[in-house]
Amino acid sequence: MEHHHDLQASTKNNQSLTDTLAATHSTRRNEAGSDRSSARPRWLGSLLDYLDDTFEQEWSLQNMAAEMGVHPVYLCRTFSEHFDCTLGEYIRKQRVLRAWRYLQLATALLPK
């Protein structure tokens, strides 16, 4: 019975963390939507779309910069200025969020 209680508590904690991560992701994506305004380079929105569309692929800074038509240093600096995190931090956050979503889905599919 104690194992079942631990599993329920773990599931609630996972749900809370997932909700927090999803809210953070949503806030970032909403901010990213405003990237397409004249205040921010248009390619920043394109970069976020590129990252979402190619998430399963291997990335390199050189390839991302070439896709966006900017210098790698400029890409990193501009990304950090507009999103208050580095490109690497953003990618890691997205990976954690996706992992939590997969775990949440897998947990939901487990027999009760």
Sequence and secondary structure as in RCSB ss.txt:
>XXXX:A:sequence
MEHHHDLQASTKNNQSLTDTLAATHSTRRNEAGSDRSSARPRWLGSLLDYLDDTFEQEWSLQNMAAEMGVHPVYL
CRTFSEHFDCTLGEYIRKQRVLRAWRYLQLATALLPK
>XXXX:A:secstr
 HHHHHHHHHHHHHHHHHHHHHHHHHHHHHHHHGGGSTTS HHHHHHHHHHHHTTTS   HHHHHHHHTS HHHH
HHHHHHHHSS HHHHHHHHHHHHHHHHHHHHHHHS  
